[in-house]
Amino acid sequence: MAGSGSSEARIPMFSGENYEFWRIKMVTIFRSYGLWGLVEKGVLIPDSQTKKESEDGSEEEIDEKTAAILMKDAKALGIIQNAVSDQIFPRIANADSAKMAWNLLYSEYHGGEHVRSVKLQNLRREFEYTRMRDSETLSEYLTRLTELINQMKTFGEVLSNERQVQKVLISLSKKYDPICIVIENTKTLETVDLQEVIAILKSQEQRLEMHSVDTAEKAFASFTVNAKGQNKKKLLSLVHLSHRKAGILKGSHGRQKTSHSRIIILHRTTLQLSSQIRKTQSLNARCVQSITLVSAGRRENQNAITVTDLDILLETVQ
């Protein structure tokens, strides 16, 4: 039928790992095609309907029912062959039925009781020691833990809902301790559903992320304010140092330290100060312009820069 191919299930590829997951998926596909009975039990054909060879070596015709069964078995075998990688295919290359190919893979990768017992013991140990990493998100950790629980299930170990809830609560990172304590004190672990606990934890994770963003924004704002304060202090230090060296900065009582070559020294000092400020990227470019304007105004009156002038100048830095 046209378009039926688009609705067919995609066949998973088996390359030697996670056989149990692959087997479960394949069983579902075989059932959807009505082929699982052939794969599990094999082709059952009465002796009277089997192929017979005549004296001349040719095969006699078989009835339509038997032909349909053999065709289904060939289809199931083809699905198995196409579901394994080239490295696995030689193991089933000589199988002439779906049941034979299936059993070969089952015997090798499913393992006997001893092998399964050892694998299950390793999974139990891994489950007990599994903890959430600091670099993991809640979703990433729950995915990893759920995969481990499902692997244990394929080997016959079914964990109760209570055991899974307990594992989640005791294995999360420290930042979830407060909400875990709340869950333990307000919920009955024997009856609370795992999905309900996960929903509460995810809600807490969202709150933590929101607080993290707010903290980052406040830190950035604080850094900006502190940077402005540092700029003002740096500017004040530069002006005091340069002008006191030149002897043209007035004291608190308006007395000038010296008046020698005030105009020349003031102009030279202003240029030096402007050059230093340009090298400081955190200062606003308007600061340089303000220094020049204040200095130029004082140069006309041949007066030194006062502390009041510095206050006016520093206002432009903000």
C-alpha positions as CSV (number, residue, x, y, z in Angstrom):
1,M,0.0,0.0,0.0
2,A,1.3,3.4,-0.9
3,G,2.7,5.4,1.9
4,S,2.8,2.4,4.3
5,G,6.6,2.5,4.5
6,S,6.6,5.8,6.2
7,S,4.7,4.3,9.2
8,E,7.0,1.3,9.7
9,A,9.0,1.2,12.8
10,R,12.7,2.0,12.5
11,I,14.9,-1.1,13.1
12,P,17.5,-0.5,15.8
13,M,21.1,-1.5,15.0
14,F,22.9,-3.9,17.3
15,S,26.7,-3.5,17.4
16,G,27.5,-5.6,20.5
17,E,26.4,-3.3,23.3
18,N,23.2,-2.9,25.2
19,Y,21.8,-6.2,24.0
20,E,18.9,-6.2,26.4
21,F,17.6,-2.8,25.2
22,W,18.0,-3.9,21.6
23,R,16.2,-7.2,22.3
24,I,13.2,-5.4,23.8
25,K,12.9,-3.1,20.9
26,M,13.1,-6.0,18.4
27,V,10.4,-8.0,20.2
28,T,8.1,-5.0,19.8
29,I,8.9,-4.7,16.1
30,F,8.3,-8.4,15.5
31,R,5.0,-8.2,17.3
32,S,3.9,-5.2,15.2
33,Y,4.5,-7.3,12.1
34,G,2.9,-10.4,13.5
35,L,6.2,-12.3,13.3
36,W,7.2,-12.8,17.0
37,G,5.6,-16.3,17.1
38,L,7.9,-17.5,14.3
39,V,11.0,-16.0,15.9
40,E,10.2,-17.4,19.3
41,K,8.9,-20.9,18.4
42,G,10.2,-21.3,14.9
43,V,8.5,-22.6,11.7
44,L,6.1,-25.5,12.5
45,I,5.3,-27.4,9.3
46,P,3.8,-30.9,9.3
47,D,5.8,-33.6,7.7
48,S,3.2,-34.0,5.0
49,Q,3.7,-30.4,3.9
50,T,7.5,-30.3,4.0
51,K,9.5,-29.9,0.9
52,K,10.3,-33.1,-0.9
53,E,12.8,-33.8,-3.6
54,S,11.9,-35.9,-6.6
55,E,14.2,-38.3,-8.3
56,D,15.4,-35.7,-10.7
57,G,16.4,-33.4,-7.9
58,S,13.7,-30.8,-8.4
59,E,11.5,-29.6,-5.5
60,E,7.8,-30.4,-5.5
61,E,5.3,-27.6,-5.1
62,I,4.1,-27.0,-1.5
63,D,0.8,-25.6,-0.6
64,E,0.1,-21.9,-0.3
65,K,-0.2,-21.9,3.5
66,T,3.2,-23.4,4.0
67,A,4.7,-21.0,1.5
68,A,3.2,-18.1,3.4
69,I,4.7,-19.3,6.6
70,L,8.2,-19.7,5.1
71,M,7.9,-16.2,3.6
72,K,7.1,-14.7,7.0
73,D,10.1,-16.6,8.5
74,A,12.4,-15.2,5.7
75,K,11.1,-11.7,6.4
76,A,11.8,-12.1,10.1
77,L,15.3,-13.4,9.4
78,G,15.9,-10.5,7.0
79,I,14.9,-8.1,9.8
80,I,17.4,-9.7,12.2
81,Q,20.2,-9.6,9.6
82,N,19.6,-5.9,8.8
83,A,19.5,-5.1,12.6
84,V,23.1,-6.2,13.3
85,S,26.3,-4.5,12.3
86,D,28.8,-6.0,9.9
87,Q,31.0,-7.1,12.9
88,I,28.1,-9.1,14.4
89,F,26.6,-10.5,11.1
90,P,29.2,-13.4,10.7
91,R,27.8,-14.9,13.9
92,I,24.4,-15.5,12.3
93,A,25.4,-15.7,8.6
94,N,24.8,-19.5,8.5
95,A,21.4,-19.4,10.3
96,D,18.6,-20.5,7.9
97,S,15.7,-19.4,10.1
98,A,14.7,-16.4,12.2
99,K,14.6,-18.6,15.4
100,M,18.1,-19.9,14.8
101,A,19.6,-16.4,14.3
102,W,17.7,-15.1,17.3
103,N,18.8,-17.9,19.6
104,L,22.5,-17.5,18.5
105,L,22.5,-13.8,19.5
106,Y,20.6,-14.6,22.7
107,S,23.0,-17.3,23.8
108,E,26.1,-15.1,23.2
109,Y,25.0,-11.7,24.5
110,H,22.2,-12.5,27.0
111,G,24.4,-15.0,28.8
112,G,23.7,-17.8,31.2
113,E,22.5,-17.4,34.8
114,H,26.1,-17.0,36.1
115,V,27.0,-14.3,33.7
116,R,23.7,-12.5,34.3
117,S,24.2,-12.7,38.0
118,V,27.7,-11.1,37.7
119,K,26.4,-8.3,35.5
120,L,23.5,-7.6,37.9
121,Q,25.8,-7.5,40.9
122,N,27.9,-4.9,39.1
123,L,24.8,-2.8,38.3
124,R,23.7,-3.0,41.9
125,R,27.1,-1.7,43.0
126,E,27.0,1.1,40.4
127,F,23.5,2.1,41.6
128,E,24.6,2.3,45.2
129,Y,27.6,4.5,44.5
130,T,25.9,6.8,41.9
131,R,25.8,10.4,42.9
132,M,24.9,13.6,41.2
133,R,28.0,15.5,39.9
134,D,28.3,19.2,40.5
135,S,28.6,19.8,36.8
136,E,25.4,18.0,36.0
137,T,21.9,19.5,35.7
138,L,19.0,17.7,37.4
139,S,17.7,16.4,34.1
140,E,21.1,15.0,33.1
141,Y,21.5,13.2,36.4
142,L,17.9,11.7,36.4
143,T,18.5,10.5,32.9
144,R,21.7,8.7,33.9
145,L,20.0,7.2,37.0
146,T,16.9,6.1,35.0
147,E,19.1,4.3,32.4
148,L,20.9,2.4,35.2
149,I,17.5,1.4,36.8
150,N,16.3,0.2,33.4
151,Q,19.4,-1.9,32.9
152,M,18.9,-3.5,36.3
153,K,15.3,-4.3,35.2
154,T,16.4,-6.1,32.1
155,F,18.5,-8.4,34.3
156,G,15.5,-9.2,36.6
157,E,16.0,-6.6,39.3
158,V,12.9,-4.4,39.7
159,L,13.3,-1.5,42.1
160,S,10.3,-0.4,44.0
161,N,9.0,3.2,43.8
162,E,10.0,3.8,47.4
163,R,13.6,2.7,46.7
164,Q,13.9,4.9,43.7
165,V,12.6,7.9,45.6
166,Q,15.1,7.3,48.4
167,K,17.9,7.0,46.0
168,V,17.1,10.3,44.3
169,L,16.8,12.2,47.6
170,I,20.1,10.9,49.0
171,S,22.2,11.2,45.9
172,L,21.5,14.8,44.8
173,S,24.2,17.5,45.2
174,K,24.3,19.7,48.4
175,K,22.4,22.6,46.9
176,Y,19.2,20.4,46.9
177,D,19.6,19.5,50.6
178,P,16.9,22.0,51.8
179,I,14.2,20.9,49.4
180,C,15.1,17.2,50.0
181,I,14.6,17.8,53.8
182,V,11.2,19.4,53.1
183,I,10.1,16.4,50.9
184,E,11.2,13.9,53.6
185,N,9.3,15.8,56.3
186,T,6.1,16.5,54.3
187,K,5.8,13.4,52.1
188,T,5.4,9.8,52.9
189,L,8.2,8.1,51.1
190,E,6.4,4.8,51.0
191,T,3.5,6.2,49.0
192,V,4.7,9.4,47.2
193,D,5.1,8.9,43.5
194,L,8.6,9.3,42.0
195,Q,7.3,11.6,39.3
196,E,5.8,13.9,41.9
197,V,9.2,14.2,43.6
198,I,10.9,14.9,40.3
199,A,8.4,17.7,39.6
200,I,9.1,19.3,42.9
201,L,12.9,19.0,42.4
202,K,12.7,20.5,38.9
203,S,10.7,23.4,40.3
204,Q,13.4,24.0,42.9
205,E,16.0,23.9,40.1
206,Q,14.3,26.6,38.2
207,R,14.2,28.8,41.4
208,L,17.9,28.2,41.9
209,E,18.6,29.2,38.3
210,M,16.6,32.4,38.8
211,H,18.5,33.3,41.9
212,S,21.7,32.6,40.1
213,V,20.8,35.1,37.4
214,D,19.8,37.7,39.9
215,T,23.0,37.3,41.8
216,A,25.0,37.7,38.6
217,E,23.2,40.9,37.7
218,K,23.7,42.4,41.2
219,A,27.4,41.4,41.1
220,F,27.8,43.1,37.7
221,A,26.0,46.2,38.9
222,S,28.2,46.3,42.0
223,F,31.3,45.9,39.9
224,T,30.2,48.9,37.8
225,V,29.6,51.1,40.8
226,N,32.9,50.1,42.3
227,A,34.6,50.7,39.1
228,K,33.3,54.3,39.0
229,G,34.5,54.8,42.6
230,Q,37.9,53.5,41.7
231,N,38.0,55.8,38.7
232,K,37.3,58.8,40.9
233,K,39.9,57.8,43.4
234,K,42.4,57.2,40.6
235,L,41.7,60.5,39.0
236,L,41.9,62.4,42.3
237,S,45.3,60.7,43.0
238,L,46.7,61.6,39.6
239,V,45.6,65.2,39.9
240,H,47.0,65.6,43.4
241,L,50.3,63.9,42.5
242,S,50.8,65.9,39.3
243,H,49.9,69.3,40.6
244,R,51.6,69.0,44.0
245,K,54.8,68.0,42.1
246,A,54.3,71.1,39.9
247,G,53.5,73.3,43.0
248,I,50.2,74.7,41.7
249,L,47.6,72.9,43.8
250,K,46.0,75.2,46.4
251,G,45.6,74.0,50.0
252,S,42.4,74.0,52.0
253,H,42.8,77.7,52.9
254,G,43.4,78.7,49.3
255,R,47.1,79.4,49.7
256,Q,49.1,78.5,46.7
257,K,52.3,76.5,47.3
258,T,54.3,78.3,44.5
259,S,53.5,80.5,41.5
260,H,56.5,79.7,39.4
261,S,55.6,79.1,35.7
262,R,52.0,78.3,36.6
263,I,50.6,78.6,33.1
264,I,53.3,76.4,31.5
265,I,53.3,73.8,34.2
266,L,49.5,73.7,34.4
267,H,49.2,73.2,30.6
268,R,51.9,70.5,30.6
269,T,50.4,68.7,33.6
270,T,47.0,68.8,32.0
271,L,48.3,67.1,28.9
272,Q,50.1,64.4,31.0
273,L,47.0,63.8,33.0
274,S,44.9,63.5,29.9
275,S,47.3,61.0,28.4
276,Q,47.1,58.8,31.5
277,I,43.3,59.0,31.5
278,R,43.1,58.0,27.9
279,K,45.0,54.8,28.8
280,T,42.4,54.0,31.4
281,Q,39.6,52.3,29.4
282,S,37.1,52.4,32.3
283,L,37.0,56.3,32.3
284,N,34.6,58.1,30.1
285,A,36.0,60.1,27.2
286,R,34.1,63.1,28.5
287,C,36.5,63.2,31.5
288,V,39.4,64.2,29.2
289,Q,37.3,67.0,27.7
290,S,36.2,68.3,31.1
291,I,39.8,68.4,32.3
292,T,40.8,70.5,29.3
293,L,37.9,72.9,29.8
294,V,38.5,73.4,33.5
295,S,42.2,73.9,32.9
296,A,41.6,76.3,30.0
297,G,39.3,78.4,32.2
298,R,41.9,78.6,34.9
299,R,44.7,79.3,32.5
300,E,43.0,82.5,31.3
301,N,42.9,83.9,34.9
302,Q,46.3,82.4,35.7
303,N,44.9,80.7,38.7
304,A,45.7,77.2,39.9
305,I,43.2,74.3,39.9
306,T,41.4,74.2,43.2
307,V,39.8,71.3,45.1
308,T,36.4,72.7,44.1
309,D,37.5,72.4,40.5
310,L,38.3,68.7,41.1
311,D,34.8,68.1,42.5
312,I,33.3,69.5,39.4
313,L,35.6,67.4,37.3
314,L,34.8,64.2,39.2
315,E,31.1,64.7,38.6
316,T,31.7,64.1,34.9
317,V,33.2,60.7,35.5
318,Q,30.0,59.2,36.7
